[in-house]
Every structure is written in structure tokens, then in C-alpha cells.
């Protein structure tokens, strides 16, 4: 996706979502050198760039030069309507990879040290020695080898966990992985069978919806499944079956197909499962400012930002 041409960008208005705090708006004004206006209630008159969490229907016009999302995921944004032809789409990643990597490692080590079981025993005033295991030498299979998947793999490798990445196209293994295999290949099935942990960092696209199905869960032999990507990449009925038959030992789900989960939702009753509230990689204000500034620098120099999203592919 190409950056907007210099002339229209020079005269474009800066519009911001009501969800942005005053400090963030002031920084956006400083970076762009122009005042920020609120989102229009009607169709804008003239070119504009917009920074926010969602893109209102009235702003999906030919006048949109660039939308910078304050979120990392853009699946909901792209699914809510046609993307304006030629408009640049960028996203905020910030330190999300670092946050999600620490979240994943925390659950890996908590499981190795029987932290959930110790907490349960404490609540019952019960004293019983519990076993522990070392993470070192075990295998983690990480689906998604981009920024977030690589950050997860890198932190796990620091604990001497063997990391296998799963990607959808041939590529040289990033340094954080011991090796990378193709999704759907015999090598993926072998890796899943060897895995102690399977971590999903996948975005939601047409190709990844219900990616984790009966076949993939059946290929696991007692792995713990951690989903920090998108909820709809998992067939929840298949996961439930796998938890009951033991091919999946445990599940840690930071994301669900439908959020938030109501108190009566069946996901709360999945065996050996912990659900967290889409909080593994919360975006901070400084992430928005830092990533927008990097994108602005690239755009004003005529380069496509590293955080640009291909609207056709969804990532």
C-alpha cells in the first residue's frame, strides 16, 4: 500500500477519534504540525488523515488519505466495510510483542511450577508437595513468525525452550526461532506432536479463521494451548473436544471469538482452561505516539511505513 502523495498530505486535515486522550492529541499535533479536529458527523470536505480506534462509515470516502489505527489488529476494521481505494492503513504495535511475550512466558513458567495448583491448595489451607518441571529443553510451537511471534519465541528461547515457528509461506527462519515450518505440512504435524506448548499469535484473515481445528488439536499430544492472537482463529468446539480427550492438556485463552464472554457463556466451563480479558498486549498511549511518529516520518519521506497493512490480505 503506497503512502499518500505529498501535495494532498500537506493540505490534509488531521482528525482524531474521541477515544484519544488530550495528551495523545497534542503529540499528534506536534508531529504533524497542524491542529487536530474532531471526527466529522458528515462527509469531510477535502483530504484528511484520521487517527483512532475505529473508522466511522462517513469517513470511508475517497477523501481519506490515511488511517492510523491505535490498535494492532485490523480484522474488525476491514470486516466492517469496503476499504477506500488508495487509502493508507497503518497500525500500532509499540511494545506489544514484548508484553505478549512476557504474558506467554508467565503462563509457561506458572505451569512448570504448578502455580495454579499451589494457589488452589492455599485457598483450601492444604499442605501438599507438588511436582515441578523445567521449561528448558521443551518445545514450543509458535504459529505466526512476525513481530509478535518472534518476540514470544525470543523470550522462550532465553529460557532454553526450543522454538519452532509455523508460517504460511516459505521464509528464512527469524533468529528467534530454531526453525520454521510451513502451515499444513507434515513438518507442522510433527512439531505439534512434539510440542509442550502451542502458542498462536495469528491475525484473523480468511485463511486463518478456525485455523485450529479438529485435525490440528488431534495432532497435539498433551500440549498446552495458548492463544494470544485472535479468538476466531480457533474452532472452540474442536478445542473443547481436545481438552476432554487429553490431546490438549490445558488452555490459556486471552482472546475469544465473541468478546466479552457473558457469565453464562460455555467457555467459562471448559476444563483446565484460564480465560483472560484480552489483556496480554494492551496498547499504551506512548505506543500510539511512537508508532504514528515512525509512520509519519516514512510517509513524509515517500516511503511505505513498516507498520502499513495490506487491506486485501488483512495484515
BADREN-708851 format. One record per residue (C-alpha): residue number from 1; residue in one letter; y, z, x. Coordinates in nm, 4 decimals. Example, Ala and Ser with C-alpha at 12.3 -4.5 7.8 and 13.67 -1.06 7.14 Angstrom:
REM BADREN-708851
<i:1 aa:a v:-0.4500 w:0.7800 u:1.2300>
<i:2 aa:s v:-0.1060 w:0.7140 u:1.3670>
END
This chain:
REM BADREN-708851
<i:1 aa:x v:0.0000 w:0.0000 u:0.0000>
<i:2 aa:x v:0.3235 w:-0.1159 u:0.1623>
<i:3 aa:x v:0.6360 w:0.1023 u:0.1861>
<i:4 aa:x v:0.9382 w:0.0055 u:-0.0253>
<i:5 aa:x v:1.1914 w:-0.2330 u:0.1255>
<i:6 aa:x v:1.4909 w:-0.0700 u:0.2996>
<i:7 aa:x v:1.7642 w:-0.2001 u:0.0674>
<i:8 aa:x v:1.6242 w:-0.0692 u:-0.2631>
<i:9 aa:x v:1.5255 w:0.2590 u:-0.0968>
<i:10 aa:x v:1.8794 w:0.3060 u:0.0404>
<i:11 aa:x v:2.0248 w:0.2985 u:-0.3109>
<i:12 aa:x v:1.7326 w:0.4667 u:-0.4895>
<i:13 aa:x v:1.7901 w:0.7900 u:-0.6755>
<i:14 aa:x v:1.5872 w:1.0970 u:-0.5845>
<i:15 aa:x v:1.4278 w:1.2532 u:-0.8917>
<i:16 aa:x v:1.2309 w:1.5756 u:-0.8878>
<i:17 aa:x v:0.9866 w:1.7445 u:-1.1211>
<i:18 aa:x v:1.0916 w:2.0671 u:-1.2993>
<i:19 aa:x v:0.7890 w:2.2298 u:-1.1338>
<i:20 aa:x v:0.9559 w:2.2166 u:-0.7903>
<i:21 aa:x v:1.1378 w:2.5283 u:-0.6777>
<i:22 aa:x v:1.5066 w:2.5205 u:-0.5735>
<i:23 aa:x v:1.4236 w:2.5712 u:-0.2039>
<i:24 aa:x v:1.1933 w:2.2688 u:-0.2026>
<i:25 aa:x v:1.4507 w:2.0547 u:-0.3822>
<i:26 aa:x v:1.7177 w:2.1500 u:-0.1280>
<i:27 aa:x v:1.4863 w:2.0437 u:0.1550>
<i:28 aa:x v:1.4138 w:1.7108 u:-0.0158>
<i:29 aa:x v:1.7880 w:1.6519 u:-0.0491>
<i:30 aa:x v:1.8352 w:1.7298 u:0.3201>
<i:31 aa:x v:1.5547 w:1.4949 u:0.4270>
<i:32 aa:x v:1.6676 w:1.2025 u:0.2118>
<i:33 aa:x v:2.0411 w:1.2617 u:0.2467>
<i:34 aa:x v:2.1035 w:1.2335 u:-0.1276>
<i:35 aa:x v:2.1302 w:1.4683 u:-0.4251>
<i:36 aa:x v:1.8281 w:1.5254 u:-0.6438>
<i:37 aa:x v:1.8400 w:1.4633 u:-1.0139>
<i:38 aa:x v:1.6083 w:1.5923 u:-1.2872>
<i:39 aa:x v:1.3380 w:1.3721 u:-1.4368>
<i:40 aa:x v:1.4735 w:1.1256 u:-1.6883>
<i:41 aa:x v:1.3905 w:1.1608 u:-2.0551>
<i:42 aa:x v:1.4205 w:0.7848 u:-2.0878>
<i:43 aa:x v:1.3622 w:0.4831 u:-1.8666>
<i:44 aa:x v:1.5640 w:0.5122 u:-1.5419>
<i:45 aa:x v:1.8418 w:0.2658 u:-1.4709>
<i:46 aa:x v:1.7900 w:0.1394 u:-1.1158>
<i:47 aa:x v:1.5374 w:0.2098 u:-0.8387>
<i:48 aa:x v:1.4185 w:0.5658 u:-0.7817>
<i:49 aa:x v:1.1716 w:0.7803 u:-0.5929>
<i:50 aa:x v:1.0100 w:1.0764 u:-0.7595>
<i:51 aa:x v:0.8556 w:1.3936 u:-0.6206>
<i:52 aa:x v:0.6417 w:1.6054 u:-0.8483>
<i:53 aa:x v:0.3032 w:1.7145 u:-0.9732>
<i:54 aa:x v:0.2632 w:1.4514 u:-1.2441>
<i:55 aa:x v:0.4282 w:1.1189 u:-1.3215>
<i:56 aa:x v:0.5605 w:1.1033 u:-1.6799>
<i:57 aa:x v:0.4855 w:0.7856 u:-1.8758>
<i:58 aa:x v:0.8567 w:0.6960 u:-1.8961>
<i:59 aa:x v:0.8686 w:0.6853 u:-1.5152>
<i:60 aa:x v:0.5807 w:0.4407 u:-1.4783>
<i:61 aa:x v:0.8165 w:0.1462 u:-1.4605>
<i:62 aa:x v:0.8991 w:-0.1382 u:-1.2239>
<i:63 aa:x v:1.1969 w:0.0698 u:-1.1040>
<i:64 aa:x v:0.9640 w:0.3226 u:-0.9392>
<i:65 aa:x v:0.9648 w:0.2600 u:-0.5645>
<i:66 aa:x v:0.7685 w:0.5636 u:-0.4524>
<i:67 aa:x v:0.5997 w:0.8689 u:-0.5997>
<i:68 aa:x v:0.5155 w:1.1590 u:-0.3717>
<i:69 aa:x v:0.2610 w:1.3927 u:-0.5275>
<i:70 aa:x v:0.2804 w:1.7614 u:-0.4431>
<i:71 aa:x v:-0.0981 w:1.7713 u:-0.4858>
<i:72 aa:x v:-0.3736 w:1.6375 u:-0.2604>
<i:73 aa:x v:-0.5872 w:1.4974 u:-0.5418>
<i:74 aa:x v:-0.4558 w:1.1916 u:-0.7258>
<i:75 aa:x v:-0.7513 w:1.1147 u:-0.9563>
<i:76 aa:x v:-0.5909 w:1.2647 u:-1.2683>
<i:77 aa:x v:-0.2626 w:1.0900 u:-1.1889>
<i:78 aa:x v:-0.4267 w:0.7480 u:-1.1566>
<i:79 aa:x v:-0.6507 w:0.8012 u:-1.4589>
<i:80 aa:x v:-0.3586 w:0.8817 u:-1.6899>
<i:81 aa:x v:-0.2190 w:0.5275 u:-1.6972>
<i:82 aa:x v:-0.1705 w:0.1995 u:-1.5093>
<i:83 aa:x v:-0.0055 w:0.2386 u:-1.1718>
<i:84 aa:x v:0.3241 w:0.0446 u:-1.1416>
<i:85 aa:x v:0.2718 w:-0.2664 u:-0.9296>
<i:86 aa:x v:0.4099 w:-0.2311 u:-0.5798>
<i:87 aa:x v:0.4996 w:0.1372 u:-0.6086>
<i:88 aa:x v:0.4067 w:0.3505 u:-0.3087>
<i:89 aa:x v:0.1927 w:0.6587 u:-0.3769>
<i:90 aa:x v:0.1723 w:0.9386 u:-0.1212>
<i:91 aa:x v:0.0213 w:1.2841 u:-0.1445>
<i:92 aa:x v:0.0493 w:1.6333 u:0.0001>
<i:93 aa:x v:-0.2288 w:1.7618 u:0.2217>
<i:94 aa:x v:-0.0472 w:2.0041 u:0.4502>
<i:95 aa:x v:-0.2791 w:2.2742 u:0.5851>
<i:96 aa:x v:-0.5240 w:2.2242 u:0.3007>
<i:97 aa:x v:-0.8029 w:2.1252 u:0.5369>
<i:98 aa:x v:-0.7581 w:2.4490 u:0.7287>
<i:99 aa:x v:-0.7529 w:2.6555 u:0.4100>
<i:100 aa:x v:-1.0597 w:2.4871 u:0.2619>
<i:101 aa:x v:-1.2449 w:2.5150 u:0.5927>
<i:102 aa:x v:-1.1801 w:2.8903 u:0.6041>
<i:103 aa:x v:-1.2860 w:2.9262 u:0.2410>
<i:104 aa:x v:-1.6133 w:2.7458 u:0.3163>
<i:105 aa:x v:-1.6819 w:2.9454 u:0.6316>
<i:106 aa:x v:-1.6095 w:3.2700 u:0.4478>
<i:107 aa:x v:-1.8807 w:3.1972 u:0.1922>
<i:108 aa:x v:-2.1243 w:3.0768 u:0.4596>
<i:109 aa:x v:-2.0863 w:3.3969 u:0.6607>
<i:110 aa:x v:-2.0830 w:3.6160 u:0.3494>
<i:111 aa:x v:-2.4179 w:3.4710 u:0.2511>
<i:112 aa:x v:-2.5608 w:3.5152 u:0.6008>
<i:113 aa:x v:-2.4553 w:3.8814 u:0.5980>
<i:114 aa:x v:-2.5691 w:3.9463 u:0.2383>
<i:115 aa:x v:-2.2147 w:4.0420 u:0.1378>
<i:116 aa:x v:-2.2674 w:3.9730 u:-0.2364>
<i:117 aa:x v:-2.5821 w:4.1861 u:-0.2359>
<i:118 aa:x v:-2.4127 w:4.4686 u:-0.0435>
<i:119 aa:x v:-2.1236 w:4.4647 u:-0.2918>
<i:120 aa:x v:-2.3691 w:4.4809 u:-0.5819>
<i:121 aa:x v:-2.5538 w:4.7722 u:-0.4199>
<i:122 aa:x v:-2.2271 w:4.9581 u:-0.3613>
<i:123 aa:x v:-2.1378 w:4.9262 u:-0.7305>
<i:124 aa:x v:-2.4691 w:5.0991 u:-0.8104>
<i:125 aa:x v:-2.4339 w:5.3650 u:-0.5338>
<i:126 aa:x v:-2.7558 w:5.2319 u:-0.3853>
<i:127 aa:x v:-2.8537 w:5.2534 u:-0.0164>
<i:128 aa:x v:-3.0991 w:4.9890 u:0.0989>
<i:129 aa:x v:-3.1071 w:4.7902 u:0.4203>
<i:130 aa:x v:-3.0602 w:4.4179 u:0.3552>
<i:131 aa:x v:-3.1589 w:4.1305 u:0.5825>
<i:132 aa:x v:-2.9080 w:3.9070 u:0.7560>
<i:133 aa:x v:-2.9325 w:3.5693 u:0.9259>
<i:134 aa:x v:-2.7400 w:3.3844 u:1.1923>
<i:135 aa:x v:-2.5414 w:3.0761 u:1.0970>
<i:136 aa:x v:-2.5858 w:2.9353 u:1.4483>
<i:137 aa:x v:-2.8445 w:2.6607 u:1.4696>
<i:138 aa:x v:-2.8480 w:2.5944 u:1.0949>
<i:139 aa:x v:-2.7442 w:2.2605 u:0.9459>
<i:140 aa:x v:-2.4507 w:2.1939 u:0.7151>
<i:141 aa:x v:-2.4270 w:1.8554 u:0.5459>
<i:142 aa:x v:-2.0653 w:1.7747 u:0.4597>
<i:143 aa:x v:-2.0032 w:1.4954 u:0.2104>
<i:144 aa:x v:-1.6682 w:1.3382 u:0.2931>
<i:145 aa:x v:-1.5600 w:1.2742 u:0.6514>
<i:146 aa:x v:-1.1842 w:1.2523 u:0.6048>
<i:147 aa:x v:-0.9231 w:1.5154 u:0.6876>
<i:148 aa:x v:-1.0692 w:1.7943 u:0.4762>
<i:149 aa:x v:-1.4354 w:1.7241 u:0.5501>
<i:150 aa:x v:-1.3597 w:1.7051 u:0.9217>
<i:151 aa:x v:-1.1719 w:2.0362 u:0.9111>
<i:152 aa:x v:-1.4677 w:2.2022 u:0.7368>
<i:153 aa:x v:-1.7129 w:2.0573 u:0.9881>
<i:154 aa:x v:-1.4968 w:2.1576 u:1.2834>
<i:155 aa:x v:-1.4790 w:2.5232 u:1.1824>
<i:156 aa:x v:-1.8517 w:2.5377 u:1.1087>
<i:157 aa:x v:-1.9274 w:2.3835 u:1.4474>
<i:158 aa:x v:-1.7206 w:2.6584 u:1.6083>
<i:159 aa:x v:-1.9891 w:2.8941 u:1.4756>
<i:160 aa:x v:-2.2603 w:2.6719 u:1.6289>
<i:161 aa:x v:-2.3593 w:2.5247 u:1.2925>
<i:162 aa:x v:-2.4964 w:2.1731 u:1.3252>
<i:163 aa:x v:-2.2840 w:1.9376 u:1.1127>
<i:164 aa:x v:-2.3924 w:1.6123 u:0.9525>
<i:165 aa:x v:-2.1286 w:1.4094 u:0.7720>
<i:166 aa:x v:-2.2051 w:1.1771 u:0.4823>
<i:167 aa:x v:-1.9742 w:0.8799 u:0.4318>
<i:168 aa:x v:-1.9725 w:0.5728 u:0.2107>
<i:169 aa:x v:-1.9011 w:0.3204 u:0.4867>
<i:170 aa:x v:-2.0186 w:0.2828 u:0.8485>
<i:171 aa:x v:-1.7888 w:0.4541 u:1.0948>
<i:172 aa:x v:-1.7874 w:0.6307 u:1.4275>
<i:173 aa:x v:-1.8570 w:0.9988 u:1.3789>
<i:174 aa:x v:-1.5364 w:1.2071 u:1.3998>
<i:175 aa:x v:-1.5502 w:1.4611 u:1.6808>
<i:176 aa:x v:-1.6087 w:1.7468 u:1.4353>
<i:177 aa:x v:-1.9494 w:1.6086 u:1.3334>
<i:178 aa:x v:-2.2721 w:1.5930 u:1.5301>
<i:179 aa:x v:-2.3455 w:1.2713 u:1.3441>
<i:180 aa:x v:-2.2515 w:1.0768 u:1.0314>
<i:181 aa:x v:-2.4953 w:0.9037 u:0.7952>
<i:182 aa:x v:-2.4414 w:0.6663 u:0.5051>
<i:183 aa:x v:-2.4491 w:0.7885 u:0.1479>
<i:184 aa:x v:-2.7623 w:0.6655 u:-0.0279>
<i:185 aa:x v:-2.9500 w:0.6016 u:0.2960>
<i:186 aa:x v:-3.2860 w:0.7531 u:0.3953>
<i:187 aa:x v:-3.0937 w:0.9453 u:0.6616>
<i:188 aa:x v:-2.8914 w:1.1210 u:0.3916>
<i:189 aa:x v:-3.2091 w:1.2294 u:0.2138>
<i:190 aa:x v:-3.3491 w:1.3640 u:0.5408>
<i:191 aa:x v:-3.0267 w:1.5516 u:0.6128>
<i:192 aa:x v:-3.0282 w:1.7080 u:0.2661>
<i:193 aa:x v:-3.3842 w:1.8252 u:0.3180>
<i:194 aa:x v:-3.2849 w:1.9907 u:0.6476>
<i:195 aa:x v:-2.9624 w:2.1437 u:0.5203>
<i:196 aa:x v:-2.8975 w:2.5149 u:0.4877>
<i:197 aa:x v:-2.5611 w:2.4349 u:0.3291>
<i:198 aa:x v:-2.4401 w:2.1238 u:0.1500>
<i:199 aa:x v:-2.0615 w:2.1023 u:0.1178>
<i:200 aa:x v:-1.8798 w:1.8496 u:-0.0989>
<i:201 aa:x v:-1.5219 w:1.7548 u:-0.0148>
<i:202 aa:x v:-1.5395 w:1.4299 u:-0.2122>
<i:203 aa:x v:-1.2460 w:1.2927 u:-0.4128>
<i:204 aa:x v:-1.3107 w:1.1747 u:-0.7663>
<i:205 aa:x v:-1.3366 w:0.7963 u:-0.7946>
<i:206 aa:x v:-1.5516 w:0.5565 u:-0.9935>
<i:207 aa:x v:-1.8015 w:0.5642 u:-0.7079>
<i:208 aa:x v:-1.8219 w:0.9450 u:-0.6789>
<i:209 aa:x v:-1.8374 w:1.0518 u:-1.0443>
<i:210 aa:x v:-2.1611 w:1.2524 u:-1.0869>
<i:211 aa:x v:-2.2460 w:1.1684 u:-0.7270>
<i:212 aa:x v:-2.4508 w:1.4867 u:-0.7003>
<i:213 aa:x v:-2.7256 w:1.4036 u:-0.9457>
<i:214 aa:x v:-3.0911 w:1.4951 u:-1.0009>
<i:215 aa:x v:-3.2043 w:1.2881 u:-0.7030>
<i:216 aa:x v:-2.9650 w:1.4474 u:-0.4522>
<i:217 aa:x v:-3.0305 w:1.8007 u:-0.5719>
<i:218 aa:x v:-3.4050 w:1.7358 u:-0.5687>
<i:219 aa:x v:-3.3778 w:1.6247 u:-0.2049>
<i:220 aa:x v:-3.2471 w:1.9699 u:-0.1090>
<i:221 aa:x v:-3.4983 w:2.2348 u:-0.0115>
<i:222 aa:x v:-3.3263 w:2.5589 u:-0.0831>
<i:223 aa:x v:-2.9762 w:2.4686 u:0.0394>
<i:224 aa:x v:-2.6665 w:2.6465 u:-0.0822>
<i:225 aa:x v:-2.4274 w:2.4021 u:-0.2503>
<i:226 aa:x v:-2.0511 w:2.4465 u:-0.2025>
<i:227 aa:x v:-1.8110 w:2.2242 u:-0.3961>
<i:228 aa:x v:-1.4506 w:2.2182 u:-0.2743>
<i:229 aa:x v:-1.3880 w:1.8543 u:-0.3731>
<i:230 aa:x v:-1.3744 w:1.7575 u:-0.7387>
<i:231 aa:x v:-1.5748 w:1.9050 u:-1.0241>
<i:232 aa:x v:-1.6677 w:1.5771 u:-1.1897>
<i:233 aa:x v:-1.8499 w:1.4616 u:-0.8761>
<i:234 aa:x v:-2.1319 w:1.6934 u:-0.9886>
<i:235 aa:x v:-2.3771 w:1.6426 u:-1.2742>
<i:236 aa:x v:-2.3711 w:2.0019 u:-1.3965>
<i:237 aa:x v:-2.6966 w:1.9703 u:-1.5901>
<i:238 aa:x v:-2.8678 w:1.8488 u:-1.2720>
<i:239 aa:x v:-2.7215 w:2.1419 u:-1.0770>
<i:240 aa:x v:-2.8431 w:2.3890 u:-1.3375>
<i:241 aa:x v:-3.1955 w:2.2427 u:-1.3171>
<i:242 aa:x v:-3.1875 w:2.2641 u:-0.9378>
<i:243 aa:x v:-3.0753 w:2.6276 u:-0.9463>
<i:244 aa:x v:-3.3594 w:2.7134 u:-1.1823>
<i:245 aa:x v:-3.6285 w:2.5321 u:-0.9821>
<i:246 aa:x v:-3.5011 w:2.6570 u:-0.6443>
<i:247 aa:x v:-3.4095 w:2.3294 u:-0.4744>
<i:248 aa:x v:-3.0579 w:2.4770 u:-0.4688>
<i:249 aa:x v:-3.0576 w:2.8392 u:-0.3504>
<i:250 aa:x v:-2.7046 w:2.9261 u:-0.4545>
<i:251 aa:x v:-2.3866 w:2.7511 u:-0.5659>
<i:252 aa:x v:-2.0235 w:2.8222 u:-0.4855>
<i:253 aa:x v:-1.8000 w:2.6151 u:-0.7104>
<i:254 aa:x v:-1.4250 w:2.6107 u:-0.6561>
<i:255 aa:x v:-1.3893 w:2.3144 u:-0.8913>
<i:256 aa:x v:-1.5425 w:2.2214 u:-1.2271>
<i:257 aa:x v:-1.5482 w:1.9071 u:-1.4422>
<i:258 aa:x v:-1.3430 w:2.0902 u:-1.7066>
<i:259 aa:x v:-1.0838 w:2.3435 u:-1.5964>
<i:260 aa:x v:-1.0129 w:2.6168 u:-1.6654>
<i:261 aa:x v:-1.3571 w:2.7279 u:-1.7770>
<i:262 aa:x v:-1.3379 w:2.9276 u:-2.1004>
<i:263 aa:x v:-1.5019 w:3.2737 u:-2.1052>
<i:264 aa:x v:-1.7843 w:3.1385 u:-2.3204>
<i:265 aa:x v:-1.8498 w:2.8320 u:-2.1044>
<i:266 aa:x v:-2.2125 w:2.7993 u:-1.9941>
<i:267 aa:x v:-2.1036 w:2.7585 u:-1.6288>
<i:268 aa:x v:-2.0493 w:3.1350 u:-1.6119>
<i:269 aa:x v:-2.4180 w:3.1853 u:-1.6799>
<i:270 aa:x v:-2.5531 w:2.9606 u:-1.4038>
<i:271 aa:x v:-2.7945 w:3.1630 u:-1.1897>
<i:272 aa:x v:-2.6910 w:3.2648 u:-0.8371>
<i:273 aa:x v:-2.3530 w:3.0955 u:-0.8766>
<i:274 aa:x v:-1.9984 w:3.2045 u:-0.7943>
<i:275 aa:x v:-1.7045 w:3.0227 u:-0.9529>
<i:276 aa:x v:-1.3572 w:3.0483 u:-0.8032>
<i:277 aa:x v:-1.0425 w:2.9274 u:-0.9759>
<i:278 aa:x v:-0.9635 w:2.6016 u:-0.7891>
<i:279 aa:x v:-0.8035 w:2.8167 u:-0.5215>
<i:280 aa:x v:-0.9687 w:2.7069 u:-0.1964>
<i:281 aa:x v:-0.6804 w:2.4826 u:-0.0935>
<i:282 aa:x v:-0.3684 w:2.5822 u:-0.2834>
<i:283 aa:x v:-0.0656 w:2.3786 u:-0.1727>
<i:284 aa:x v:0.2277 w:2.5783 u:-0.0372>
<i:285 aa:x v:0.5951 w:2.4796 u:-0.0586>
<i:286 aa:x v:0.6096 w:2.4232 u:0.3163>
<i:287 aa:x v:0.3204 w:2.1764 u:0.2856>
<i:288 aa:x v:0.5189 w:1.9672 u:0.0362>
<i:289 aa:x v:0.8280 w:1.9606 u:0.2557>
<i:290 aa:x v:0.6407 w:1.8881 u:0.5797>
<i:291 aa:x v:0.4305 w:1.6068 u:0.4357>
<i:292 aa:x v:0.7181 w:1.4469 u:0.2475>
<i:293 aa:x v:0.9277 w:1.4529 u:0.5656>
<i:294 aa:x v:0.6481 w:1.2765 u:0.7566>
<i:295 aa:x v:0.6163 w:1.0159 u:0.4826>
<i:296 aa:x v:0.9952 w:0.9672 u:0.4695>
<i:297 aa:x v:1.0089 w:0.9075 u:0.8441>
<i:298 aa:x v:0.7319 w:0.6484 u:0.8215>
<i:299 aa:x v:0.8859 w:0.4702 u:0.5220>
<i:300 aa:x v:1.2335 w:0.4505 u:0.6733>
<i:301 aa:x v:1.0780 w:0.3009 u:0.9882>
<i:302 aa:x v:0.8951 w:0.0392 u:0.7826>
<i:303 aa:x v:0.5514 w:0.1927 u:0.8348>
<i:304 aa:x v:0.2908 w:0.2825 u:0.5742>
<i:305 aa:x v:0.2577 w:0.6629 u:0.5726>
<i:306 aa:x v:-0.0701 w:0.8151 u:0.6836>
<i:307 aa:x v:-0.0752 w:1.0021 u:0.3508>
<i:308 aa:x v:-0.0472 w:0.6848 u:0.1404>
<i:309 aa:x v:-0.3043 w:0.6426 u:-0.1374>
<i:310 aa:x v:-0.4606 w:0.3098 u:-0.2290>
<i:311 aa:x v:-0.4186 w:0.3166 u:-0.6076>
<i:312 aa:x v:-0.7055 w:0.0692 u:-0.6516>
<i:313 aa:x v:-0.9546 w:0.2796 u:-0.4557>
<i:314 aa:x v:-0.8227 w:0.6157 u:-0.5696>
<i:315 aa:x v:-0.7826 w:0.7691 u:-0.2226>
END
